[in-house]
Amino acid sequence: MARDPLAAVSTIATPQTRPIPGREHEQVRNNAGGYTFGKDLWTRLEDFIILGTTGGTYYVREDKLTADNAQVVFDTVAADGVRAVNLATEISTARPPRAPKNRPALFVLAAAAARGDADTRQAVKASLAKAARTTDHLATFFGYWKNLGGKTTSGGTAPVAGRAMRAALGSWFLAGDVDQVAWRACKARQRKTPAARCPQSTRSSPHRPSPPRSRRSTSCRTAGCHGSSCPTTCSATRACGTSSSTRSG
């Protein structure tokens, strides 16, 4: 008896390699060759912030996955940059954590700062200190932004820091008192950006008068919180995992 091809058509059991009859417009072809229900732009952005692209997937190489997700970030920033910034900040600061790595959230903030409108850049300024919690995070954000909003030179890519970016970077150092800034700097002293260089960068912004500092805070900040070189015991010193006796005045 000849095989009946119509017997294979079914709305109850459909092979993965074919879309469901009558719902073709809802499904897209995935990287494995099958059909799945498509995700909207914001769900794809959320997936990127949580999962990242490091290592790729079983079916997609890392470079292609990164390029595809970078385009998703650019599209969401163009559609609603403030919403993209808020989503990245929400996932980055979630407790318990929702994302194993903070870099995708920092990339979203950098793309928003480089390609967003005025409202989006203001949202980045307000969120930078929350998402970039260490000097390593701040350096990573600046590196991403430089690649997206800088200019090409003979020595590589150079930043083009306008007033909005200078204000955003300055807001990182103005968030909290001097001890809190020193704590953020000391927390990452063994990472990409050594804390030994950070206290020199924590000068007060020229846009705002310097807040009054106690002798204890000023001494600790000047010493850079390096164990016995710190003449006092402060919260930043304890963050470094060191302690020292208070020197008598």
C-alpha positions in Angstrom: 0.0 0.0 0.0 1.3 3.4 -1.0 2.4 5.8 1.9 -0.2 8.6 2.6 1.8 11.9 3.1 -1.4 13.6 4.4 -1.3 11.3 7.4 1.7 13.2 8.7 -0.2 16.5 9.0 -1.3 17.1 12.5 -2.2 20.0 14.8 -1.7 17.8 17.9 1.8 16.4 17.3 4.1 18.5 15.1 7.8 17.7 14.4 10.1 20.2 15.9 11.5 21.0 12.5 8.1 22.5 11.4 6.0 25.3 12.8 2.7 24.5 14.3 0.0 24.7 11.6 -2.0 27.9 12.0 0.6 29.5 14.3 3.4 30.0 11.9 3.4 33.8 12.4 4.1 33.3 16.2 7.1 31.0 15.7 10.7 31.5 14.5 13.4 29.2 13.5 16.0 28.7 16.2 19.7 27.9 15.9 19.2 24.2 16.3 17.0 24.0 13.2 13.7 23.7 15.1 10.8 26.2 15.6 10.1 28.0 18.9 7.9 30.8 20.0 9.7 34.1 19.4 10.7 36.4 22.3 10.1 40.1 22.3 12.9 42.6 22.3 12.8 43.2 26.1 12.8 39.6 27.0 15.9 39.1 24.8 17.5 42.0 26.6 16.7 40.5 30.0 18.2 37.2 28.9 21.4 38.9 27.8 21.8 40.8 31.0 21.4 37.6 33.1 23.2 35.0 30.9 25.7 37.1 29.0 27.5 35.7 25.9 30.8 34.3 27.3 31.5 30.9 25.8 28.6 31.0 23.4 26.1 28.1 23.3 26.0 24.6 22.0 24.7 25.8 18.7 26.1 29.4 18.4 29.7 30.6 18.5 30.6 33.3 21.1 31.3 35.9 18.5 28.0 35.5 16.7 26.0 35.4 19.9 27.8 38.5 21.1 27.1 40.4 17.9 23.4 39.4 18.0 22.9 40.4 21.6 24.8 43.7 21.1 22.3 44.6 18.4 19.5 43.8 20.8 21.0 46.2 23.3 21.3 48.9 20.6 17.7 48.4 19.5 16.3 48.6 23.0 18.3 51.8 23.7 16.9 53.3 20.5 13.4 52.2 21.5 13.4 53.3 25.1 16.8 54.0 26.6 15.5 54.8 30.1 13.7 51.5 30.3 16.9 49.6 29.2 19.0 51.4 31.9 16.4 50.7 34.6 16.2 47.0 33.7 20.0 46.7 33.7 20.2 48.4 37.1 17.4 46.3 38.5 19.1 43.0 37.6 22.6 44.2 38.6 21.4 45.3 42.1 18.9 42.4 42.7 19.3 40.6 46.0 19.5 37.6 45.8 21.5 38.1 42.6 19.9 37.4 39.3 23.0 37.5 37.1 26.3 35.7 37.8 28.3 38.4 36.1 27.9 42.2 36.1 29.5 42.9 32.7 26.4 42.6 30.5 24.6 45.2 32.7 27.6 47.5 32.5 27.6 47.1 28.7 23.9 48.2 28.6 24.8 51.3 30.6 27.7 52.1 28.3 25.6 51.7 25.2 22.9 53.9 26.7 25.5 56.6 27.5 27.0 56.4 24.1 23.9 56.1 21.9 21.0 57.3 24.1 19.2 60.6 24.2 19.5 63.2 26.9 17.0 61.5 29.3 18.8 58.2 28.8 22.2 59.7 29.7 20.6 61.2 32.8 19.3 57.8 33.8 22.9 56.4 33.3 24.2 59.1 35.6 21.7 58.2 38.3 22.4 54.5 38.0 26.2 54.3 37.5 27.2 54.2 41.2 24.6 51.5 41.8 25.6 49.1 39.0 29.4 49.9 39.1 30.2 49.0 42.7 34.0 48.7 42.4 36.7 50.4 40.5 36.9 47.3 38.3 33.3 47.8 37.3 33.9 51.5 36.6 36.9 50.7 34.4 34.9 48.0 32.5 32.1 50.5 32.0 34.5 53.1 30.7 36.2 50.6 28.4 32.8 49.6 26.8 31.8 53.3 26.5 35.1 54.2 24.8 34.6 51.5 22.2 31.0 52.7 21.5 31.4 56.4 21.8 35.1 57.1 21.3 37.1 57.9 18.2 39.8 56.1 16.3 43.4 57.3 16.7 46.8 56.1 15.7 47.3 54.7 19.1 43.9 52.9 19.3 40.5 54.1 20.5 40.4 57.4 22.5 37.5 58.6 24.6 35.5 61.7 23.7 34.1 62.6 27.1 31.5 65.4 26.9 29.9 67.1 29.8 27.3 64.3 30.3 30.0 61.6 30.6 32.2 63.7 32.9 29.1 64.2 35.2 28.3 60.5 35.1 31.9 59.5 36.1 32.0 62.3 38.7 28.7 61.0 40.2 30.5 57.7 41.0 32.9 59.5 43.3 30.2 61.7 44.8 27.9 58.9 45.8 28.2 58.6 49.6 30.8 59.9 51.9 34.6 59.6 51.5 34.7 56.4 53.5 32.2 54.7 51.2 34.2 55.8 48.1 37.4 54.4 49.7 35.6 51.2 50.5 34.6 50.8 46.9 38.2 51.5 45.8 39.7 49.1 48.3 37.3 46.3 47.5 38.8 45.8 44.1 42.5 46.4 44.9 43.6 43.0 43.7 41.6 43.2 40.4 42.2 44.9 37.1 42.2 48.4 38.6 44.5 48.4 41.7 43.2 50.4 44.7 46.6 52.0 45.0 45.7 54.3 42.1 42.2 55.0 43.2 42.5 57.4 46.1 44.2 59.9 43.8 41.1 59.8 41.6 38.7 60.4 44.5 39.1 64.2 44.5 36.0 66.1 45.0 34.2 67.3 41.8 34.7 71.0 41.0 30.9 71.2 40.5 30.2 70.8 44.2 32.0 72.1 47.3 34.0 69.5 49.2 32.1 68.1 52.3 33.7 68.5 55.6 36.0 65.6 56.4 37.1 64.3 59.7 40.9 63.8 60.3 40.1 60.1 60.5 38.6 59.9 57.0 41.1 62.2 55.4 44.1 60.3 56.7 42.7 56.9 55.6 41.9 58.2 52.2 45.4 59.7 51.8 47.1 56.5 52.9 45.1 54.4 50.4 44.1 51.9 53.1 47.1 49.6 52.8 47.3 47.8 56.1 50.0 49.2 58.4 50.4 52.4 56.2 46.9 53.4 57.2 47.3 55.5 60.4 43.7 54.9 61.6 41.0 52.3 61.8 38.0 53.2 59.6 35.3 51.4 57.7 37.4 51.5 54.5 40.3 49.8 56.3 38.1 47.1 57.6 36.8 46.6 54.0 40.4 45.9 52.9 40.6 43.2 55.5 43.2 45.1 57.5 43.4 46.9 60.8 45.8 49.2 62.6 45.9 50.9 65.9 44.9 54.5 66.2 47.9 56.8 66.3 47.8 59.2 69.2 47.5 62.9 68.4 
